[in-house]
Each structure stands twice: as structure tokens, then as C-alpha cells.
Amino acid sequence: MVGRYKEYPEYKNTDIKFLKNIPTHWVTSKVRYISSFGRGLSITKADLQDSGVPCVSYGEVHSMFGFEVDPKRHLLKCVNEEYLKTSSYALLSKGDFVFADTSEDIDGSGNFTQLISDERVFAGYHTVIVRPNLKNHYRFIAYLFDSAEFRTQIQDAVKGVKVFSITQAILKSADVWFPSYEEQQKIANFLDHEIAKIDTLIAKQEKLIELLKEKRQAVISHAVTKGLNPDIPMKKTGSNWVDEIPQHWRSGRLGYFARIGNGATPARDNKEYWEKGSIGWLNSSKVNDEVIYEADQFITPLALSQTSVKLVVPEDLVMAITGEGQTRGRVAICQINATINQHLASIKIYGQQLHYEFLFQWLSSNYERIRYESSGAGATKGAITCGDISRYPIIVAPIKEQIAIIEYLKAQTTKFMHLINKSELQINLLKERKAALISAAVTGKIDVRDWIIPDEAQRER
């Protein structure tokens, strides 16, 4: 990183644990001395609504609007305007930071967003507000907070096992470092320009991945509904899932070809059901694996014999049947002997008419329809029942054709995954460059005081 840019003439050592040195004329301090602190609204998710005053809570900090937020560009949930009268302490000003006060993993500890608009916005639940004083440039402080050197301090200080807590005390005690206001502004301008270019490249790769996934899904959908012979005569199915299929294929309901079952959770307070368990027990998160080769949790033979858990065996399918996220409706191939919980349904194919991989591709290609129907357009809202699955339309090609389609899709999927993996690698490299550039600039490893905004950027502004 330094090779492309010059260094400062002189450096001095620091007493900061994760920062060896800084330019001689820079100073060190603590967050407590350059900021004031506040807390977000004492509300819950149930208090959020579609209109009112925009509100950013810890969920948005972690998953949607990390680093910066602008209600003129970002769609935020809102709270009632009555909070303006009672809770002005949680109102943000331009340049204020909102830190998530909890994280489910260590990497998320220190996640924040900064308000970059003059719009009225509240900090919501599970947040800490950091209001930097006007002696420092708010964009420089944002990049400093986003640097590895600062975030490592937070991650080193947080306490927790399953949930990590980020308190005001932790943030107040964190070290900061900076040059003069004018130099901070130059560094921030440099990073705004360079990071925007990197973000544009990342967005292009993300769009390419999205297009590749759409193309892959289209190939799968075409193969499992039309077959591999483009000249084959077609016939109507009468199903709203697929209009036409090859004339020699059959259609029906999944329940004619497979037995559908539901699982259970043995009582957690009965140690005899869980301690030294040897039988895999799967929850709905496992469907994200697509092919399940191992279990994360285990129950005992006693639990299997005394409770209503169901066994699945290799080549059975499992489907997530509950949840408001993206899990519900997803299906996976099980390749181990295991049991399932009540949020999964098992699909055990009868006989030799239907290949499990063909069925997997068929159900996966209809994921969006399954989601739609299970969200109020036909089935119990927000859930899928075993009866629903039994009634799903299914098309059945001759078994030799199914196997040929499976092999074709494996080859096509390999090609698509190669391209997707290349784009994901490029994204990772760009993100590494972005992080390295931020750290180098805000710690003084590179000197950008003489940097001038290129003409094209100047014209855009």
C-alpha cells in the first residue's frame, strides 16, 4: 500500500496497543475526550412503523446501513412523531454515530453507521450514540472508527459468549489519533474519492453474481420442466406451477411419490435426551447447506425411542417449514442418518420413479412460489404444513431422463459456480484493498496532504 503513496517524513511511537507509530505531528486521545455520548430509544421492534420519524436500530447497523445512513437514500423504518416531544435525547445530528450495542459474533463488534444527512433521525433500540465534537472532521472520524486498528480495540474489549456487548465504557476508553482539522479533511476527501471507486467495482461484481445466479436458476428451471430435447412435443399440465411439459412426462402431486413427515425437539431439560448424544439432530438452518453431510447437535437413543422425532436417511430431502427470513421453503438433500426438529419436514421418495436429485432441483426452482403460497396466498400464513407439501405439483420424467438432466445440471452448475467464485474472489480482494487503504490513510502510513481531487471528480461536484 505504501509503495503507491509516499510516507510522512517522521514518525513517533505510541502507547496504543494496536498502533505502533503515527506521524510526529499527530496527537493521541480517547473517544471520551472528543465526543459526547447518548443512548437510543427505549423501544422494541413492535414500535416501528412505516411512517413518522426515521429510526436506525442495531439490526440496520449490522445488516443494511453499515458505515453511513441517509434517509433520503435509504429506506428506514420509523417511529411515531410523539417521540420528538418525549425523547429528543435520541435524535441524531449530521455526523453522529450509531453503534450497535450487541453483536452475535466478534467480527460485528464495533459495527456502526454515521448519519450523513440533515434529516431528523432517531437512534433506535440496542444502540449507543457517539457525537463527535466539531474540532474533528466527522468523515475522518468515521474512517478512523472503521479502521482495523480501532475496531481491534473494541473486539479486544468486548465481553460475551453467544452475544457480545459493546458498552459506552468500552467506546469511551478506546484510543484515537488524528492530525489537524485541515489535514483530517484532506484525508477524508481522499478516502471518499478512492473508496467510491472501489465500491463501484464491488457493486459491478455483485451485480454480475446476481445475474449469474439468475441465469443458473433459469437453466435449472428449463431443464426440469422442458427436458434436454428442444424438439420434443409438449402437452398442457393444468398446473399453475408449470404450463407445459414434454408429452411423455407425467404430472401429479408430491404426496403420490413421497411420504412427508415432521420432526420434534426432545425436552431440553431432560439430560438423558442430550448428554453424550450420538444421533444427529437437524434444525432448519441446515437447509442452507443444500447437501447435509454432518449434524451440529446430537440426541441419545433414548430420545429417539421416547419422543416423536423422525429419522431421515441418506437421499431423503428436508424442507424448512417455518420462519420469516429466507429459510422457509428451502430444501436440502440429506446424506446422513439423522433426526429433524419441528421446523423441518422430511420427504422420503417411494420406489424408483423419482430421483431425489431431480426432486431437489424441481423444488428449489419453485422456491419463490413456495414462499409466496406459504405467506398467505394459499397456505397457513408464514408456515408450510406437511399437507401443503403433499399437494405440491410434481412432474416426473422417465428415470433415465431424470439422471441425464441431473448430470447436465451438475456440469452447468460447475461452470456457473466457477464464474461466481471468480467474482467473489475479486470482491474479497477489493474489500481487502479498501480496508488496507482506510487503515493506511487514517494511521498516517501514507501521506496524502498533496492529493488533489481529479478534474473529473471536481466537475461532478
C-alpha positions in Angstrom: 0.0 0.0 0.0 2.8 2.4 0.9 4.6 1.8 -2.4 2.0 3.8 -4.4 2.0 6.7 -2.0 4.7 8.5 -0.1 5.2 8.2 3.7 5.3 11.1 6.2 8.9 12.3 6.8 8.9 11.4 10.5 7.1 9.1 12.9 6.8 8.7 16.7 5.9 5.6 18.8 2.6 5.4 20.5 1.4 3.7 23.7 -1.6 2.3 21.8 -1.8 -1.4 21.9 -2.6 -2.0 18.2 -0.9 1.0 16.7 2.9 1.1 16.7 3.5 4.7 15.4 2.0 7.7 13.9 3.3 10.9 12.2 5.3 13.1 14.6 2.8 16.0 14.4 -0.3 13.8 15.1 -1.8 13.5 18.6 -3.5 10.7 20.5 -6.5 10.9 22.7 -9.5 8.8 23.9 -13.0 8.7 22.4 -14.4 10.2 25.6 -12.4 13.4 25.1 -13.5 14.1 21.5 -17.2 13.0 21.8 -20.3 13.1 23.9 -22.5 10.0 24.3 -26.1 9.1 24.3 -28.5 6.2 24.0 -31.1 5.1 21.6 -34.8 5.0 22.1 -36.2 2.5 24.7 -38.4 0.8 22.2 -38.9 -2.6 20.6 -39.3 -3.8 17.1 -43.1 -3.7 17.6 -42.9 0.1 18.0 -41.6 0.6 14.4 -43.9 1.7 11.6 -43.9 2.7 8.0 -44.3 6.4 8.5 -43.2 9.0 11.1 -39.6 9.9 12.0 -36.9 7.6 10.5 -35.2 5.4 13.1 -32.0 3.3 12.8 -31.6 0.4 15.2 -28.9 -2.2 15.7 -30.3 -4.5 13.0 -29.9 -1.9 10.3 -26.4 -1.1 11.6 -25.4 -4.8 11.3 -27.1 -5.8 8.1 -28.1 -2.8 5.9 -26.6 0.6 6.5 -23.1 0.0 7.9 -20.8 2.9 7.9 -23.3 5.6 6.8 -27.0 6.2 6.5 -29.1 8.8 4.7 -32.9 8.6 5.0 -33.1 10.4 1.6 -31.5 7.4 0.0 -32.1 4.6 2.4 -35.5 3.2 3.4 -35.7 3.2 7.2 -38.5 2.1 9.5 -40.0 4.9 11.5 -41.4 5.8 15.0 -44.3 7.9 16.0 -43.7 11.7 15.9 -44.7 11.8 19.6 -41.1 10.7 20.4 -40.0 14.2 19.3 -41.6 15.6 22.4 -40.5 12.9 24.8 -37.2 11.5 23.6 -35.2 14.3 22.0 -32.1 12.7 23.6 -32.1 10.0 21.0 -32.3 12.4 18.0 -29.2 12.4 15.8 -27.4 15.3 14.2 -25.4 15.1 11.0 -22.1 13.4 11.7 -23.3 11.5 14.8 -22.5 7.8 15.0 -24.8 5.0 16.0 -23.0 1.9 17.3 -24.8 -1.4 17.7 -24.5 -2.3 21.4 -24.7 -6.1 20.8 -23.3 -8.5 18.2 -23.7 -12.2 17.6 -20.1 -12.6 16.5 -16.8 -10.9 17.4 -16.4 -9.5 13.8 -19.5 -7.5 14.2 -18.4 -5.9 17.4 -17.7 -2.2 16.6 -20.2 -2.0 13.8 -21.6 1.5 13.4 -23.3 3.8 11.0 -23.0 7.6 10.6 -25.8 10.0 9.8 -24.6 12.0 6.7 -27.9 13.9 6.3 -29.5 16.9 8.0 -32.8 15.0 8.2 -34.3 14.1 11.5 -33.4 10.6 12.5 -33.7 8.7 15.8 -31.2 6.2 17.2 -33.3 3.1 17.9 -33.1 0.1 20.2 -29.8 -1.6 21.2 -27.7 1.4 20.2 -25.1 3.7 21.6 -24.8 7.3 20.2 -21.4 8.9 19.8 -21.5 12.6 19.0 -18.0 13.8 17.8 -17.2 17.4 18.7 -16.7 20.0 15.9 -12.9 20.1 16.4 -12.5 17.0 14.3 -13.8 16.3 10.8 -16.7 13.9 11.1 -15.8 11.9 7.9 -12.2 11.4 9.1 -13.5 10.1 12.4 -15.8 7.7 10.5 -12.9 6.2 8.6 -10.9 6.0 11.8 -13.7 4.1 13.5 -13.8 1.8 10.5 -10.1 1.1 10.6 -8.7 -2.3 11.7 -6.6 -0.5 14.3 -9.7 1.0 16.0 -12.1 -2.0 15.6 -9.5 -4.4 17.0 -9.5 -2.3 20.2 -13.3 -2.8 20.5 -13.1 -6.5 19.7 -10.4 -7.0 22.3 -12.5 -5.3 25.0 -16.0 -6.8 24.4 -17.3 -9.4 26.8 -19.6 -12.2 25.9 -20.1 -15.8 24.8 -23.1 -16.1 22.5 -23.8 -12.3 22.4 -21.0 -9.7 22.6 -21.9 -6.4 24.4 -20.4 -3.1 23.3 -20.9 -0.6 26.1 -20.4 3.2 26.4 -17.5 2.4 28.7 -15.7 0.4 26.1 -16.2 3.1 23.4 -15.1 5.9 25.8 -11.9 4.1 26.7 -10.9 3.4 23.0 -7.8 5.2 21.7 -8.0 7.6 18.8 -5.3 9.6 16.9 -5.5 12.4 14.4 -3.8 15.4 12.7 -5.1 18.9 12.4 -8.7 19.5 11.2 -7.5 20.6 7.8 -5.4 17.5 7.3 -8.2 15.3 8.5 -10.4 16.9 5.8 -7.8 16.1 3.1 -7.6 12.5 4.3 -11.4 12.2 4.3 -11.7 13.7 0.8 -9.0 11.3 -0.5 -10.8 8.3 1.0 -14.2 9.4 -0.1 -12.9 9.5 -3.7 -10.8 6.3 -3.7 -13.4 4.3 -1.7 -16.2 5.3 -4.0 -14.2 3.9 -6.9 -13.6 0.6 -5.1 -17.3 0.4 -4.1 -18.3 0.9 -7.7 -16.1 -2.1 -8.7 -17.6 -4.2 -5.9 -21.1 -3.3 -6.9 -20.4 -4.4 -10.5 -19.1 -7.8 -9.3 -22.1 -8.2 -7.0 -24.4 -7.4 -10.0 -22.6 -10.0 -12.1 -23.0 -12.6 -9.4 -26.7 -11.8 -9.2 -27.0 -12.2 -13.0 -25.1 -15.5 -13.0 -27.3 -16.9 -10.2 -30.4 -15.8 -12.2 -29.1 -17.5 -15.3 -28.2 -20.6 -13.4 -31.7 -20.8 -12.0 -33.2 -20.3 -15.4 -31.1 -23.2 -16.8 -32.3 -25.4 -13.9 -36.0 -24.4 -14.3 -35.9 -25.0 -18.0 -34.2 -28.4 -17.7 -36.6 -29.8 -15.0 -39.7 -28.6 -16.9 -38.8 -28.9 -20.6 -36.1 -31.6 -20.6 -33.0 -31.5 -22.8 -34.6 -32.1 -26.2 -35.8 -28.8 -27.7 -37.8 -30.6 -30.4 -39.9 -32.8 -28.2 -43.7 -32.4 -28.4 -45.3 -30.7 -25.4 -48.5 -31.0 -23.5 -50.5 -28.9 -21.1 -50.3 -29.8 -17.4 -53.3 -27.9 -15.9 -50.9 -26.8 -13.1 -50.2 -23.2 -12.1 -46.6 -24.2 -11.4 -45.8 -25.2 -14.9 -47.8 -24.7 -18.1 -46.3 -27.4 -20.4 -44.1 -30.4 -20.1 -42.8 -33.0 -22.6 -45.6 -35.2 -23.9 -44.2 -38.4 -22.5 -43.7 -37.0 -18.9 -46.2 -37.4 -16.1 -47.5 -34.9 -13.6 -49.2 -35.3 -10.2 -48.9 -34.4 -6.6 -45.8 -34.9 -4.5 -47.7 -37.0 -2.0 -48.2 -39.7 -4.7 -44.5 -40.1 -4.9 -43.2 -39.4 -1.4 -44.1 -39.7 2.3 -43.9 -36.3 4.1 -43.1 -36.2 7.9 -42.4 -33.7 10.6 -39.8 -33.7 13.4 -39.7 -32.6 17.0 -37.4 -31.3 19.7 -36.8 -33.6 22.7 -37.2 -31.8 26.1 -34.1 -29.7 26.6 -34.3 -30.1 30.4 -34.0 -33.9 30.2 -30.3 -34.5 30.2 -30.8 -38.2 29.2 -32.0 -37.0 25.8 -29.0 -34.9 25.1 -25.9 -35.7 27.1 -23.4 -37.8 25.1 -25.8 -37.9 22.2 -24.8 -40.0 19.2 -27.7 -39.4 16.8 -27.6 -36.3 14.6 -30.4 -33.8 15.2 -31.0 -31.2 12.5 -32.6 -27.7 12.7 -33.9 -25.5 9.9 -30.6 -23.7 9.4 -29.2 -26.8 7.8 -31.2 -26.4 4.6 -28.8 -23.6 3.7 -26.1 -26.3 3.2 -28.1 -27.7 0.2 -26.4 -31.0 0.9 -26.2 -32.1 4.5 -23.1 -34.1 5.4 -23.0 -33.6 9.2 -25.1 -32.6 12.2 -24.2 -29.8 14.7 -26.3 -31.2 17.5 -27.0 -34.8 18.8 -29.6 -36.7 20.8 -29.5 -40.0 22.5 -31.1 -43.3 21.5 -33.4 -42.8 24.5 -34.7 -39.6 23.0 -35.3 -41.3 19.7 -37.3 -44.1 21.4 -39.4 -41.9 23.7 -40.1 -38.8 21.7 -41.7 -38.0 18.3 -38.5 -37.1 16.5 -38.3 -38.5 13.0 -35.4 -40.3 11.3 -34.1 -39.2 7.9 -31.6 -41.3 5.9 -29.3 -40.6 3.0 -31.1 -39.4 -0.1 -34.1 -38.1 1.9 -34.9 -34.4 1.4 -35.7 -31.9 4.2 -37.6 -28.6 3.8 -37.7 -25.7 6.3 -41.4 -25.1 7.0 -41.3 -22.0 9.3 -39.6 -18.7 9.6 -40.0 -15.2 8.2 -36.4 -15.0 6.8 -35.2 -16.7 3.6 -35.1 -20.1 5.2 -38.7 -21.1 4.9 -39.3 -23.1 1.7 -35.7 -24.0 1.2 -34.9 -27.7 0.6 -31.7 -29.7 1.1 -30.5 -33.3 0.4 -29.7 -35.3 3.5 -26.7 -37.6 3.1 -26.5 -38.8 6.7 -28.7 -40.7 9.2 -30.2 -38.1 11.5 -33.3 -36.8 13.1 -35.1 -33.5 12.5 -36.8 -30.9 14.6 -40.4 -29.5 14.2 -39.3 -26.7 11.9 -38.3 -29.2 9.2 -40.3 -31.7 7.1 -38.8 -34.8 5.7 -39.5 -36.0 2.1 -39.0 -39.8 1.6 -39.4 -40.9 -2.0 -41.4 -44.1 -2.7 -40.0 -46.6 -5.1 -37.8 -45.9 -8.2 -39.9 -43.5 -10.2 -38.4 -40.2 -8.9 -34.8 -39.4 -8.4 -34.0 -37.4 -5.2 -31.7 -35.0 -7.0 -34.3 -34.3 -9.7 -36.9 -33.6 -7.0 -34.4 -31.3 -5.2 -33.9 -29.3 -8.4 -37.7 -29.1 -9.0 -38.5 -27.9 -5.5 -35.5 -25.5 -5.5 -36.6 -24.0 -8.8 -40.0 -23.3 -7.3 -38.7 -21.7 -4.1 -40.3 -18.3 -4.8 -43.7 -19.9 -5.5 -43.5 -22.0 -2.3 -42.6 -18.8 -0.3 -45.5 -16.9 -1.9 -48.1 -19.6 -1.2 -46.9 -20.1 2.4 -47.2 -16.3 3.1 -50.9 -16.1 2.8 -51.7 -16.8 -0.8 -52.9 -20.4 -0.1 -51.4 -21.9 3.0 -51.1 -21.0 6.6 -49.5 -17.6 6.8 -45.8 -17.8 7.5 -45.7 -21.6 7.6 -45.8 -24.7 5.5 -47.6 -27.8 6.6 -46.9 -31.4 5.6 -50.3 -31.4 3.9 -49.1 -28.4 1.8 -46.0 -30.3 0.7 -48.0 -33.4 -0.2 -50.2 -31.3 -2.5 -47.3 -29.6 -4.3 -47.4 -30.3 -8.1 -44.7 -32.6 -9.3 -43.6 -33.6 -12.8 -41.9 -36.9 -13.4 -39.7 -37.7 -16.4 -38.6 -41.3 -17.2 -35.9 -42.1 -14.7 -33.2 -42.3 -17.4 -34.1 -38.8 -18.5 -34.0 -37.6 -14.9 -30.5 -38.9 -14.5 -29.4 -37.3 -17.8 -30.9 -34.0 -16.6 -29.1 -34.3 -13.3 -25.7 -34.8 -15.0 -26.4 -31.9 -17.3 -27.2 -29.6 -14.4 -24.2 -30.7 -12.5 -22.0 -29.7 -15.4 -23.8 -26.4 -15.9 -23.7 -25.6 -12.2 -20.0 -26.2 -12.1 -19.5 -23.7 -14.9 -21.7 -21.1 -13.2 -20.0 -21.7 -9.8 -16.6 -21.2 -11.4 -17.6 -17.8 -12.6 -19.4 -16.9 -9.4 -16.3 -17.9 -7.3 -14.1 -15.8 -9.5 -16.3 -12.7 -8.9 -16.5 -13.5 -5.1 -12.7 -13.7 -5.0 -12.5 -10.3 -6.8 -14.9 -8.8 -4.3 -12.8 -10.2 -1.4 -9.6 -8.7 -2.9 -11.3 -5.3 -3.4 -12.6 -5.3 0.2 -9.1 -6.1 1.4 -7.7 -3.2 -0.6 -10.4 -1.0 0.8 -9.7 -1.9 4.4 -5.9 -1.5 3.8 -6.4 1.9 2.2 -8.5 3.1 5.1 -6.0 1.9 7.7 -3.1 3.3 5.8 -4.6 6.8 5.5 -6.1 7.2 9.0 -2.9 5.9 10.7 -0.5 8.0 8.7 1.2 5.2 6.9 0.6 7.2 3.7 0.8 11.0 3.2 -2.0 12.3 1.1 -1.7 16.0 2.0 -0.7 16.9 -1.5 -3.5 14.8 -3.1 -5.8 16.8 -5.4 -9.3 15.7 -6.4 -9.0 14.7 -10.1 -10.6 17.0 -12.7 -13.5 14.6 -13.5 -14.4 14.3 -9.8 -14.2 18.1 -9.4 -16.6 18.6 -12.4 -19.1 16.2 -10.9 -19.1 18.1 -7.6 
